[in-house]
Amino acid sequence: MNDERKKELLCELKELCSIFGPSGLEFRVRDYVRAVLEGLKIEGAQILEDKLGGIYLRIKNEGAPRLLLSAHM
């Protein structure tokens, strides 16, 4: 990873951390994460949302191993 990409990622992380999202009011964080995921334009990707407002990115890739990454908003 080059230095320019590192700076971009750090900027995105700072922006994400600055979003107001206390317990029960995480919708701004969810909306930000959803926009980032949609912007990635991943082929075969599906963004899902549960009843509590959690979001999930499912990428269909036949034959590939399953992987789950989880983070709390």
Buried (B, 14 or more C-beta within 10 A) or exposed (E): EEEEEEEEEEEEEEEBEEBEBEEEEBEEBBEBBBEEBEEEEEEEBEEEEEEEEEBEBEEEEEEEEEEEEEEEB
